[in-house]
Amino acid sequence: MRSSASSADGTDRLCVSERAQSVPSPVLHLRQLPADVSEQEVIALALPFGRVSHLITLKAKNQAFLEMASEEAAVTMVNYYTSAPPTIRNQPIFIQYSTHRDLKTNDLTNQRAALQAISAAAVHSGNMASGAEGRGLAPQSPVLRIIVENLFYPVTLEVLQQIFSKFGSVLKIITFTRNNQFQALLQFSDSVHAQHAKAALGGQNIYNGCCTLRIDWSKLSALNVKYNNDKSRDFTRADLPAGELEPASFGVPLPPYGAAAFQPTFHQHTGLSLAAMSPPRLQVAPPAGHSVLLVSNLNPQSATPLGLFVLFGVYGDVQRVKILFNKKENALVQMSDATQAQLAMSHLNGQRLHGNVIRVMPSRHPVVQLPRGGAGPEEQTLTRDFSGSALHRFKKPGSKNFNNIFPPSATLHLSNIPSSVSEELLKDLFSSGGFTVKAFKFFQKDRKMALMQLASVEEAMEALIALHDHQLDHNQHLRVSFSKSTI
């Protein structure tokens, strides 16, 4: 029997005391909603499954009634959420079929607001496939094409799997760079899961203010993954080989699979917004050990604590460096926090330095210990405390250095150049250090900055170590970093 009640102004309202029903209906009953839930948030749960015809929210009861355009769409939605219970702002939502077959109300104001919300949510979700809307049918392909814009923090294959798996079973992921943009193809077990993820995540930031997800449908119906490594993964095939990978030289290089120890801490947050996710950099206390890196296969004749401080300092504020006394091709580098450690690892692992391909991975040590009183002179020189260094690039909140973090490249960005220093003097400075200058260019609008291209990425890394903070006159020191530009 249909339950209803009349308000003082004659508006028909639906009684919310109906019991749970298992008989399918186009009308769904949502309970345990947040007290200040918006229509957009409610509709975001339904939008991946089809068009919403009517919506009535009963905020005083933390409930809502939502009518889908077809019973098929409602059934698809209930079946999906039975296996993957939805949440709004981390609060679990209970969904069941209503005893009502349709929603009828004379409250035109409420309906107008609902329709506006539906329209806004539809625009946000980004063009549902034509013909699917209104029937609850998802597009044929379960494969999404993902572009990550404003890439400030590294986005690994594991990060994508962690985010998207909240909307269904992720089978395969392939990552690549095209048009200087980090992109991925991601295959769900079915297209309904893909549609739900697209609607909820499109346009959202993985971290506050950066790493924006742009999601579209792929023309592929399935992905063919040949290797399980840091660029591609078939989660249904543990037997695939790792393949051979060249050191990444595009965008933000991805860390090896073992770098999953640096997984960011995401908030469980489905619906329309992931913007509340905080980057690990903002955590008060990063997990113990995650800020210390083990650097191996160094050239023991060339590696120094100061050199490692300068190189790793491009990606974070290095606190301490320790070259191991009995194994000088290995070193421990302690960064300020876990995010900086991940940035350094993802950019520097696999790069060639002083003739050796270095490996960078998480260390089990929570901190780098300073030498004890009984340590010999050599052992003491192999460990340096840089916590009070004036060369830290990221100690000022909001520093523009946060926006200029790039992978090692053959082109260096030079800054803090005095007006008295000429192009020839700078070229001579690098040439006298044994580096081959291929090209040079001052910035047109700011002669305090310039680009210098060297013979190789390895040579640029060594030049940065040697000449960053080099004194150019009595009170100005050269600043060197990697550039994303070429000359």
ZADRENLO-14305 format. One record per residue (C-alpha): residue in three letters; residue number from 1; x, y, z. Coordinates in steps of 0.25 Angstrom, whole numbers, plus 2048, in hexadecimal, padded with zeros to 3 digits. Example, Ala and Ser with C-alpha at 12.3 -4.5 7.8 and 13.67 -1.06 7.14 Angstrom:
<pts>
+------+-----+-----+-----+-----+
: code : pos :  xx :  yy :  zz :
+------+-----+-----+-----+-----+
:  Ala :   1 : 831 : 7EE : 81F :
:  Ser :   2 : 837 : 7FC : 81D :
+------+-----+-----+-----+-----+
</pts>
This chain:
<pts>
+------+-----+-----+-----+-----+
: code : pos :  xx :  yy :  zz :
+------+-----+-----+-----+-----+
:  Met :   1 : 800 : 800 : 800 :
:  Arg :   2 : 805 : 80E : 7FD :
:  Ser :   3 : 808 : 816 : 809 :
:  Ser :   4 : 807 : 825 : 808 :
:  Ala :   5 : 805 : 831 : 811 :
:  Ser :   6 : 800 : 840 : 80F :
:  Ser :   7 : 808 : 84C : 814 :
:  Ala :   8 : 802 : 858 : 819 :
:  Asp :   9 : 802 : 85F : 80C :
:  Gly :  10 : 7FC : 853 : 805 :
:  Thr :  11 : 808 : 84E : 7FE :
:  Asp :  12 : 808 : 83F : 7FD :
:  Arg :  13 : 814 : 839 : 804 :
:  Leu :  14 : 818 : 82A : 805 :
:  Cys :  15 : 819 : 823 : 812 :
:  Val :  16 : 826 : 81E : 815 :
:  Ser :  17 : 822 : 812 : 81E :
:  Glu :  18 : 820 : 808 : 813 :
:  Arg :  19 : 827 : 7FB : 815 :
:  Ala :  20 : 832 : 7F5 : 80C :
:  Gln :  21 : 82D : 7EF : 7FF :
:  Ser :  22 : 834 : 7E5 : 7F6 :
:  Val :  23 : 82A : 7E7 : 7EB :
:  Pro :  24 : 831 : 7EF : 7E0 :
:  Ser :  25 : 82C : 7FE : 7DE :
:  Pro :  26 : 831 : 80A : 7D6 :
:  Val :  27 : 830 : 811 : 7E3 :
:  Leu :  28 : 83B : 80F : 7ED :
:  His :  29 : 83B : 813 : 7FC :
:  Leu :  30 : 848 : 818 : 801 :
:  Arg :  31 : 84B : 818 : 810 :
:  Gln :  32 : 856 : 81D : 81A :
:  Leu :  33 : 85A : 829 : 811 :
:  Pro :  34 : 862 : 834 : 817 :
:  Ala :  35 : 85A : 83F : 81E :
:  Asp :  36 : 85E : 84A : 814 :
:  Val :  37 : 85E : 841 : 808 :
:  Ser :  38 : 85C : 848 : 7FB :
:  Glu :  39 : 854 : 844 : 7EF :
:  Gln :  40 : 860 : 843 : 7E6 :
:  Glu :  41 : 867 : 839 : 7F0 :
:  Val :  42 : 85B : 830 : 7F0 :
:  Ile :  43 : 859 : 831 : 7E1 :
:  Ala :  44 : 868 : 82E : 7DF :
:  Leu :  45 : 865 : 820 : 7E5 :
:  Ala :  46 : 85B : 81D : 7DA :
:  Leu :  47 : 860 : 824 : 7CE :
:  Pro :  48 : 869 : 819 : 7C9 :
:  Phe :  49 : 85D : 810 : 7C7 :
:  Gly :  50 : 854 : 819 : 7C0 :
:  Arg :  51 : 84B : 826 : 7C0 :
:  Val :  52 : 845 : 82A : 7CD :
:  Ser :  53 : 836 : 82E : 7CB :
:  His :  54 : 832 : 833 : 7D9 :
:  Leu :  55 : 839 : 835 : 7E6 :
:  Ile :  56 : 833 : 838 : 7F4 :
:  Thr :  57 : 83C : 83B : 7FF :
:  Leu :  58 : 838 : 83A : 80E :
:  Lys :  59 : 844 : 840 : 815 :
:  Ala :  60 : 83D : 840 : 822 :
:  Lys :  61 : 83C : 831 : 821 :
:  Asn :  62 : 84A : 82F : 81A :
:  Gln :  63 : 843 : 828 : 80F :
:  Ala :  64 : 83F : 82A : 800 :
:  Phe :  65 : 836 : 824 : 7F5 :
:  Leu :  66 : 83C : 823 : 7E8 :
:  Glu :  67 : 835 : 81F : 7DB :
:  Met :  68 : 83D : 81A : 7CF :
:  Ala :  69 : 838 : 81B : 7C1 :
:  Ser :  70 : 836 : 80C : 7C0 :
:  Glu :  71 : 835 : 800 : 7C9 :
:  Glu :  72 : 841 : 7FA : 7C2 :
:  Ala :  73 : 84A : 805 : 7C6 :
:  Ala :  74 : 845 : 804 : 7D5 :
:  Val :  75 : 848 : 7F5 : 7D5 :
:  Thr :  76 : 856 : 7F7 : 7CF :
:  Met :  77 : 859 : 802 : 7DA :
:  Val :  78 : 854 : 7F9 : 7E6 :
:  Asn :  79 : 85B : 7ED : 7E1 :
:  Tyr :  80 : 868 : 7F5 : 7DF :
:  Tyr :  81 : 867 : 7FB : 7ED :
:  Thr :  82 : 864 : 7EE : 7F4 :
:  Ser :  83 : 872 : 7E9 : 7F0 :
:  Ala :  84 : 878 : 7F7 : 7F2 :
:  Pro :  85 : 871 : 7FF : 7FD :
:  Pro :  86 : 871 : 80E : 7FA :
:  Thr :  87 : 876 : 819 : 803 :
:  Ile :  88 : 874 : 828 : 803 :
:  Arg :  89 : 87F : 82F : 80B :
:  Asn :  90 : 883 : 822 : 811 :
:  Gln :  91 : 875 : 81F : 816 :
:  Pro :  92 : 86F : 812 : 811 :
:  Ile :  93 : 862 : 813 : 80A :
:  Phe :  94 : 857 : 809 : 80A :
:  Ile :  95 : 84F : 807 : 7FD :
:  Gln :  96 : 843 : 7FE : 7FB :
:  Tyr :  97 : 837 : 7FE : 7F2 :
:  Ser :  98 : 82B : 806 : 7F6 :
:  Thr :  99 : 81D : 802 : 7F6 :
:  His : 100 : 819 : 80D : 7ED :
:  Arg : 101 : 819 : 80B : 7DE :
:  Asp : 102 : 81B : 81A : 7DB :
:  Leu : 103 : 81D : 827 : 7E3 :
:  Lys : 104 : 811 : 832 : 7E2 :
:  Thr : 105 : 812 : 83F : 7E9 :
:  Asn : 106 : 80C : 84D : 7E8 :
:  Asp : 107 : 819 : 853 : 7EE :
:  Leu : 108 : 81D : 85A : 7E1 :
:  Thr : 109 : 828 : 861 : 7E8 :
:  Asn : 110 : 82E : 854 : 7ED :
:  Gln : 111 : 82D : 84E : 7DF :
:  Arg : 112 : 834 : 85A : 7D8 :
:  Ala : 113 : 83F : 859 : 7E2 :
:  Ala : 114 : 841 : 84A : 7DF :
:  Leu : 115 : 841 : 84C : 7D0 :
:  Gln : 116 : 84B : 857 : 7D1 :
:  Ala : 117 : 854 : 84E : 7DA :
:  Ile : 118 : 852 : 843 : 7CF :
:  Ser : 119 : 856 : 84C : 7C4 :
:  Ala : 120 : 863 : 850 : 7CC :
:  Ala : 121 : 867 : 842 : 7D0 :
:  Ala : 122 : 865 : 83E : 7C1 :
:  Val : 123 : 86E : 849 : 7BC :
:  His : 124 : 878 : 845 : 7C7 :
:  Ser : 125 : 878 : 837 : 7C3 :
:  Gly : 126 : 87C : 83A : 7B5 :
:  Asn : 127 : 872 : 836 : 7AA :
:  Met : 128 : 86D : 828 : 7AD :
:  Ala : 129 : 86C : 81F : 7A0 :
:  Ser : 130 : 860 : 822 : 797 :
:  Gly : 131 : 856 : 818 : 798 :
:  Ala : 132 : 85A : 813 : 7A5 :
:  Glu : 133 : 854 : 81E : 7AD :
:  Gly : 134 : 846 : 81B : 7B2 :
:  Arg : 135 : 848 : 80C : 7B0 :
:  Gly : 136 : 852 : 80A : 7BB :
:  Leu : 137 : 85B : 804 : 7B0 :
:  Ala : 138 : 86A : 806 : 7B1 :
:  Pro : 139 : 873 : 809 : 7A5 :
:  Gln : 140 : 878 : 7FC : 79F :
:  Ser : 141 : 887 : 7FE : 7A3 :
:  Pro : 142 : 88C : 7FB : 7B1 :
:  Val : 143 : 899 : 803 : 7AE :
:  Leu : 144 : 89B : 811 : 7B2 :
:  Arg : 145 : 8A6 : 81B : 7AD :
:  Ile : 146 : 8AB : 823 : 7B8 :
:  Ile : 147 : 8B4 : 830 : 7B7 :
:  Val : 148 : 8BA : 836 : 7C3 :
:  Glu : 149 : 8BC : 845 : 7C2 :
:  Asn : 150 : 8C4 : 84E : 7CB :
:  Leu : 151 : 8CD : 843 : 7CF :
:  Phe : 152 : 8D4 : 847 : 7DB :
:  Tyr : 153 : 8D5 : 83A : 7E3 :
:  Pro : 154 : 8D8 : 82D : 7DD :
:  Val : 155 : 8CC : 825 : 7D9 :
:  Thr : 156 : 8D0 : 816 : 7D8 :
:  Leu : 157 : 8C9 : 80B : 7D3 :
:  Glu : 158 : 8C6 : 806 : 7E1 :
:  Val : 159 : 8C0 : 814 : 7E4 :
:  Leu : 160 : 8B6 : 812 : 7D8 :
:  Gln : 161 : 8B2 : 804 : 7DC :
:  Gln : 162 : 8B0 : 809 : 7EB :
:  Ile : 163 : 8A7 : 814 : 7E6 :
:  Phe : 164 : 89F : 80D : 7DB :
:  Ser : 165 : 89D : 800 : 7E2 :
:  Lys : 166 : 893 : 807 : 7EC :
:  Phe : 167 : 889 : 807 : 7E0 :
:  Gly : 168 : 88B : 7F8 : 7DC :
:  Ser : 169 : 895 : 7EE : 7D8 :
:  Val : 170 : 8A1 : 7F3 : 7D0 :
:  Leu : 171 : 8A7 : 7E9 : 7C7 :
:  Lys : 172 : 8B2 : 7F0 : 7BF :
:  Ile : 173 : 8B9 : 7FD : 7BF :
:  Ile : 174 : 8C3 : 802 : 7B4 :
:  Thr : 175 : 8CA : 810 : 7B7 :
:  Phe : 176 : 8D1 : 818 : 7AD :
:  Thr : 177 : 8D4 : 827 : 7A9 :
:  Arg : 178 : 8CF : 82D : 79C :
:  Asn : 179 : 8D0 : 83C : 799 :
:  Asn : 180 : 8D8 : 83E : 7A5 :
:  Gln : 181 : 8CC : 839 : 7AE :
:  Phe : 182 : 8CC : 82E : 7B7 :
:  Gln : 183 : 8C1 : 824 : 7B3 :
:  Ala : 184 : 8BB : 817 : 7B6 :
:  Leu : 185 : 8B1 : 80C : 7B0 :
:  Leu : 186 : 8AA : 805 : 7BB :
:  Gln : 187 : 8A1 : 7F9 : 7B9 :
:  Phe : 188 : 895 : 7F6 : 7C3 :
:  Ser : 189 : 88F : 7E8 : 7C4 :
:  Asp : 190 : 882 : 7EE : 7BE :
:  Ser : 191 : 87E : 7FB : 7B7 :
:  Val : 192 : 874 : 7FF : 7C3 :
:  His : 193 : 880 : 800 : 7CC :
:  Ala : 194 : 887 : 808 : 7C2 :
:  Gln : 195 : 87B : 812 : 7C0 :
:  His : 196 : 87A : 813 : 7CF :
:  Ala : 197 : 889 : 817 : 7D1 :
:  Lys : 198 : 888 : 821 : 7C5 :
:  Ala : 199 : 87D : 828 : 7CB :
:  Ala : 200 : 882 : 829 : 7D9 :
:  Leu : 201 : 891 : 82C : 7D6 :
:  Gly : 202 : 891 : 834 : 7C9 :
:  Gly : 203 : 896 : 842 : 7CC :
:  Gln : 204 : 89B : 83F : 7DA :
:  Asn : 205 : 8A8 : 841 : 7E0 :
:  Ile : 206 : 8B0 : 835 : 7E6 :
:  Tyr : 207 : 8B7 : 83F : 7F0 :
:  Asn : 208 : 8B3 : 84D : 7F4 :
:  Gly : 209 : 8B5 : 856 : 7E8 :
:  Cys : 210 : 8BC : 84D : 7DF :
:  Cys : 211 : 8BC : 840 : 7D7 :
:  Thr : 212 : 8AE : 842 : 7D0 :
:  Leu : 213 : 8A8 : 836 : 7CA :
:  Arg : 214 : 8A2 : 838 : 7BC :
:  Ile : 215 : 89A : 82B : 7B8 :
:  Asp : 216 : 894 : 827 : 7AB :
:  Trp : 217 : 890 : 81A : 7A5 :
:  Ser : 218 : 89B : 812 : 79D :
:  Lys : 219 : 898 : 80C : 78F :
:  Leu : 220 : 89E : 7FF : 794 :
:  Ser : 221 : 895 : 7F4 : 79A :
:  Ala : 222 : 8A0 : 7ED : 7A1 :
:  Leu : 223 : 8AF : 7EF : 7A4 :
:  Asn : 224 : 8BA : 7E6 : 7A0 :
:  Val : 225 : 8C5 : 7E7 : 7AB :
:  Lys : 226 : 8D2 : 7E0 : 7A8 :
:  Tyr : 227 : 8DA : 7E3 : 7B4 :
:  Asn : 228 : 8D7 : 7E5 : 7C3 :
:  Asn : 229 : 8E0 : 7F1 : 7C7 :
:  Asp : 230 : 8E0 : 800 : 7CB :
:  Lys : 231 : 8D9 : 804 : 7BE :
:  Ser : 232 : 8CF : 7F9 : 7BC :
:  Arg : 233 : 8C8 : 7EE : 7C4 :
:  Asp : 234 : 8BE : 7E3 : 7C2 :
:  Phe : 235 : 8B8 : 7E0 : 7D0 :
:  Thr : 236 : 8B3 : 7D3 : 7CA :
:  Arg : 237 : 8C0 : 7CE : 7C6 :
:  Ala : 238 : 8CB : 7CC : 7D0 :
:  Asp : 239 : 8D4 : 7C4 : 7C7 :
:  Leu : 240 : 8D7 : 7CF : 7BD :
:  Pro : 241 : 8E5 : 7D3 : 7BB :
:  Ala : 242 : 8EB : 7E1 : 7C0 :
:  Gly : 243 : 8F1 : 7E4 : 7B2 :
:  Glu : 244 : 8FC : 7EE : 7B0 :
:  Leu : 245 : 8FA : 7FC : 7B4 :
:  Glu : 246 : 903 : 808 : 7B0 :
:  Pro : 247 : 904 : 813 : 7BB :
:  Ala : 248 : 8F8 : 81C : 7BA :
:  Ser : 249 : 8FB : 82A : 7B4 :
:  Phe : 250 : 8ED : 82F : 7B2 :
:  Gly : 251 : 8E3 : 837 : 7BB :
:  Val : 252 : 8E5 : 831 : 7C9 :
:  Pro : 253 : 8EC : 823 : 7C8 :
:  Leu : 254 : 8E5 : 818 : 7CF :
:  Pro : 255 : 8EC : 811 : 7DB :
:  Pro : 256 : 8ED : 802 : 7DA :
:  Tyr : 257 : 8E2 : 7F9 : 7DF :
:  Gly : 258 : 8EA : 7F7 : 7EC :
:  Ala : 259 : 8E7 : 806 : 7EF :
:  Ala : 260 : 8D9 : 803 : 7F3 :
:  Ala : 261 : 8DE : 805 : 801 :
:  Phe : 262 : 8DC : 813 : 7FE :
:  Gln : 263 : 8CD : 812 : 7FB :
:  Pro : 264 : 8C7 : 81F : 7FF :
:  Thr : 265 : 8BC : 81F : 80A :
:  Phe : 266 : 8AF : 822 : 802 :
:  His : 267 : 8A2 : 825 : 809 :
:  Gln : 268 : 897 : 81B : 806 :
:  His : 269 : 88E : 825 : 7FF :
:  Thr : 270 : 885 : 822 : 7F3 :
:  Gly : 271 : 87B : 82B : 7ED :
:  Leu : 272 : 87E : 838 : 7E6 :
:  Ser : 273 : 88A : 83D : 7EC :
:  Leu : 274 : 898 : 837 : 7F0 :
:  Ala : 275 : 89E : 845 : 7F2 :
:  Ala : 276 : 89E : 843 : 801 :
:  Met : 277 : 8A9 : 839 : 7FF :
:  Ser : 278 : 8B6 : 83E : 806 :
:  Pro : 279 : 8C3 : 83C : 800 :
:  Pro : 280 : 8CD : 834 : 809 :
:  Arg : 281 : 8D5 : 841 : 80A :
:  Leu : 282 : 8CA : 846 : 813 :
:  Gln : 283 : 8CB : 83A : 81C :
:  Val : 284 : 8CF : 83E : 82A :
:  Ala : 285 : 8D7 : 831 : 82C :
:  Pro : 286 : 8DB : 829 : 820 :
:  Pro : 287 : 8DC : 81A : 823 :
:  Ala : 288 : 8E9 : 817 : 829 :
:  Gly : 289 : 8F4 : 813 : 81F :
:  His : 290 : 8ED : 819 : 813 :
:  Ser : 291 : 8F6 : 825 : 813 :
:  Val : 292 : 903 : 81E : 812 :
:  Leu : 293 : 908 : 819 : 804 :
:  Leu : 294 : 913 : 80E : 801 :
:  Val : 295 : 91B : 812 : 7F5 :
:  Ser : 296 : 923 : 807 : 7F0 :
:  Asn : 297 : 92D : 805 : 7E4 :
:  Leu : 298 : 934 : 812 : 7E6 :
:  Asn : 299 : 942 : 815 : 7E1 :
:  Pro : 300 : 94A : 814 : 7EE :
:  Gln : 301 : 955 : 81D : 7E8 :
:  Ser : 302 : 94B : 828 : 7E5 :
:  Ala : 303 : 940 : 828 : 7EF :
:  Thr : 304 : 940 : 831 : 7FA :
:  Pro : 305 : 936 : 835 : 805 :
:  Leu : 306 : 936 : 843 : 7FF :
:  Gly : 307 : 934 : 83F : 7F1 :
:  Leu : 308 : 928 : 836 : 7F5 :
:  Phe : 309 : 922 : 841 : 7FD :
:  Val : 310 : 922 : 84B : 7F1 :
:  Leu : 311 : 91D : 840 : 7E7 :
:  Phe : 312 : 911 : 83B : 7F0 :
:  Gly : 313 : 90F : 849 : 7F5 :
:  Val : 314 : 909 : 84C : 7E7 :
:  Tyr : 315 : 8FD : 844 : 7EC :
:  Gly : 316 : 8FC : 847 : 7FB :
:  Asp : 317 : 903 : 84C : 807 :
:  Val : 318 : 90E : 842 : 80B :
:  Gln : 319 : 910 : 841 : 81A :
:  Arg : 320 : 91C : 837 : 81B :
:  Val : 321 : 925 : 82F : 811 :
:  Lys : 322 : 92D : 823 : 815 :
:  Ile : 323 : 937 : 81B : 80C :
:  Leu : 324 : 938 : 80D : 812 :
:  Phe : 325 : 947 : 80C : 817 :
:  Asn : 326 : 948 : 7FD : 813 :
:  Lys : 327 : 941 : 7FE : 806 :
:  Lys : 328 : 943 : 80C : 800 :
:  Glu : 329 : 93B : 809 : 7F4 :
:  Asn : 330 : 92E : 80A : 7FD :
:  Ala : 331 : 929 : 816 : 804 :
:  Leu : 332 : 91D : 81A : 80D :
:  Val : 333 : 916 : 827 : 80A :
:  Gln : 334 : 90C : 82C : 813 :
:  Met : 335 : 901 : 836 : 80D :
:  Ser : 336 : 8F8 : 83F : 815 :
:  Asp : 337 : 8EC : 836 : 813 :
:  Ala : 338 : 8E6 : 82A : 80B :
:  Thr : 339 : 8E1 : 832 : 7FF :
:  Gln : 340 : 8EF : 839 : 7FD :
:  Ala : 341 : 8F5 : 82B : 7FE :
:  Gln : 342 : 8EB : 825 : 7F4 :
:  Leu : 343 : 8EE : 831 : 7EA :
:  Ala : 344 : 8FD : 82F : 7EB :
:  Met : 345 : 8FC : 820 : 7E9 :
:  Ser : 346 : 8F2 : 821 : 7DD :
:  His : 347 : 8FB : 82B : 7D6 :
:  Leu : 348 : 909 : 825 : 7DA :
:  Asn : 349 : 908 : 816 : 7DA :
:  Gly : 350 : 90E : 811 : 7CD :
:  Gln : 351 : 916 : 81D : 7CA :
:  Arg : 352 : 924 : 81C : 7C6 :
:  Leu : 353 : 92E : 824 : 7CF :
:  His : 354 : 93D : 824 : 7CE :
:  Gly : 355 : 93C : 818 : 7C4 :
:  Asn : 356 : 933 : 80F : 7CD :
:  Val : 357 : 924 : 80D : 7CC :
:  Ile : 358 : 920 : 810 : 7DA :
:  Arg : 359 : 914 : 80A : 7E2 :
:  Val : 360 : 90C : 811 : 7EC :
:  Met : 361 : 902 : 80A : 7F5 :
:  Pro : 362 : 8FB : 80B : 802 :
:  Ser : 363 : 904 : 808 : 80E :
:  Arg : 364 : 900 : 801 : 81B :
:  His : 365 : 907 : 80B : 823 :
:  Pro : 366 : 8FE : 815 : 829 :
:  Val : 367 : 909 : 820 : 82A :
:  Val : 368 : 917 : 821 : 826 :
:  Gln : 369 : 920 : 820 : 833 :
:  Leu : 370 : 92B : 829 : 835 :
:  Pro : 371 : 939 : 823 : 839 :
:  Arg : 372 : 93B : 820 : 847 :
:  Gly : 373 : 947 : 826 : 84F :
:  Gly : 374 : 950 : 81A : 84D :
:  Ala : 375 : 94F : 81B : 83D :
:  Gly : 376 : 95C : 81D : 836 :
:  Pro : 377 : 95E : 82A : 82D :
:  Glu : 378 : 95B : 823 : 820 :
:  Glu : 379 : 94E : 81E : 825 :
:  Gln : 380 : 94A : 82B : 82A :
:  Thr : 381 : 94C : 832 : 81D :
:  Leu : 382 : 943 : 828 : 816 :
:  Thr : 383 : 937 : 82D : 81E :
:  Arg : 384 : 932 : 83B : 81D :
:  Asp : 385 : 927 : 842 : 824 :
:  Phe : 386 : 920 : 84C : 81B :
:  Ser : 387 : 914 : 84F : 823 :
:  Gly : 388 : 918 : 85E : 825 :
:  Ser : 389 : 91D : 860 : 817 :
:  Ala : 390 : 91A : 86D : 810 :
:  Leu : 391 : 919 : 866 : 802 :
:  His : 392 : 90C : 85F : 805 :
:  Arg : 393 : 903 : 862 : 7F9 :
:  Phe : 394 : 8F5 : 860 : 800 :
:  Lys : 395 : 8F6 : 865 : 80E :
:  Lys : 396 : 8ED : 871 : 80A :
:  Pro : 397 : 8DE : 86D : 80A :
:  Gly : 398 : 8D8 : 870 : 7FC :
:  Ser : 399 : 8E6 : 872 : 7F6 :
:  Lys : 400 : 8E6 : 872 : 7E6 :
:  Asn : 401 : 8F0 : 867 : 7E7 :
:  Phe : 402 : 8E5 : 85D : 7E9 :
:  Asn : 403 : 8E0 : 861 : 7DB :
:  Asn : 404 : 8ED : 85E : 7D5 :
:  Ile : 405 : 8F0 : 850 : 7D8 :
:  Phe : 406 : 8F4 : 848 : 7CB :
:  Pro : 407 : 8FC : 83B : 7C8 :
:  Pro : 408 : 90A : 83C : 7C5 :
:  Ser : 409 : 90D : 841 : 7B7 :
:  Ala : 410 : 918 : 846 : 7AF :
:  Thr : 411 : 913 : 854 : 7B0 :
:  Leu : 412 : 916 : 85C : 7BC :
:  His : 413 : 90F : 868 : 7C2 :
:  Leu : 414 : 918 : 872 : 7C7 :
:  Ser : 415 : 914 : 87D : 7D0 :
:  Asn : 416 : 919 : 888 : 7D9 :
:  Ile : 417 : 922 : 88D : 7CF :
:  Pro : 418 : 928 : 89B : 7D1 :
:  Ser : 419 : 927 : 8A5 : 7C6 :
:  Ser : 420 : 937 : 8A6 : 7C6 :
:  Val : 421 : 938 : 897 : 7C1 :
:  Ser : 422 : 938 : 895 : 7B2 :
:  Glu : 423 : 934 : 889 : 7AA :
:  Glu : 424 : 942 : 886 : 7A7 :
:  Leu : 425 : 946 : 886 : 7B6 :
:  Leu : 426 : 93B : 87C : 7B9 :
:  Lys : 427 : 93F : 873 : 7AD :
:  Asp : 428 : 94E : 873 : 7B2 :
:  Leu : 429 : 94A : 870 : 7C0 :
:  Phe : 430 : 943 : 863 : 7BC :
:  Ser : 431 : 94D : 860 : 7B1 :
:  Ser : 432 : 959 : 861 : 7BB :
:  Gly : 433 : 951 : 857 : 7C4 :
:  Gly : 434 : 952 : 84D : 7B8 :
:  Phe : 435 : 944 : 84E : 7B3 :
:  Thr : 436 : 940 : 850 : 7A5 :
:  Val : 437 : 937 : 85C : 7A2 :
:  Lys : 438 : 92E : 859 : 796 :
:  Ala : 439 : 925 : 865 : 797 :
:  Phe : 440 : 923 : 872 : 7A0 :
:  Lys : 441 : 918 : 87C : 7A0 :
:  Phe : 442 : 914 : 887 : 7AA :
:  Phe : 443 : 906 : 889 : 7AD :
:  Gln : 444 : 900 : 895 : 7A5 :
:  Lys : 445 : 8F8 : 89B : 7B0 :
:  Asp : 446 : 902 : 898 : 7BC :
:  Arg : 447 : 911 : 898 : 7B9 :
:  Lys : 448 : 913 : 892 : 7C7 :
:  Met : 449 : 90F : 885 : 7C2 :
:  Ala : 450 : 914 : 87C : 7B6 :
:  Leu : 451 : 913 : 86E : 7B0 :
:  Met : 452 : 920 : 866 : 7AD :
:  Gln : 453 : 920 : 859 : 7A6 :
:  Leu : 454 : 92B : 84F : 7A8 :
:  Ala : 455 : 92F : 842 : 7A1 :
:  Ser : 456 : 926 : 839 : 7A9 :
:  Val : 457 : 91D : 837 : 7B5 :
:  Glu : 458 : 929 : 831 : 7BD :
:  Glu : 459 : 932 : 83D : 7BA :
:  Ala : 460 : 927 : 846 : 7BE :
:  Met : 461 : 925 : 83F : 7CB :
:  Glu : 462 : 934 : 840 : 7CE :
:  Ala : 463 : 934 : 84E : 7CA :
:  Leu : 464 : 929 : 851 : 7D4 :
:  Ile : 465 : 930 : 84B : 7DF :
:  Ala : 466 : 93D : 852 : 7DC :
:  Leu : 467 : 938 : 860 : 7D9 :
:  His : 468 : 92B : 862 : 7E1 :
:  Asp : 469 : 92E : 86D : 7EB :
:  His : 470 : 93B : 871 : 7E4 :
:  Gln : 471 : 93E : 87F : 7E8 :
:  Leu : 472 : 93D : 889 : 7DC :
:  Asp : 473 : 941 : 896 : 7E3 :
:  His : 474 : 942 : 89A : 7F1 :
:  Asn : 475 : 934 : 898 : 7F5 :
:  Gln : 476 : 92D : 890 : 7EA :
:  His : 477 : 92D : 881 : 7E9 :
:  Leu : 478 : 929 : 879 : 7DC :
:  Arg : 479 : 91C : 871 : 7DE :
:  Val : 480 : 91B : 865 : 7D5 :
:  Ser : 481 : 90F : 85B : 7D2 :
:  Phe : 482 : 90A : 852 : 7C7 :
:  Ser : 483 : 901 : 859 : 7BC :
:  Lys : 484 : 8F5 : 853 : 7B5 :
:  Ser : 485 : 8F9 : 85C : 7A9 :
:  Thr : 486 : 903 : 85A : 79E :
:  Ile : 487 : 90B : 864 : 796 :
+------+-----+-----+-----+-----+
</pts>
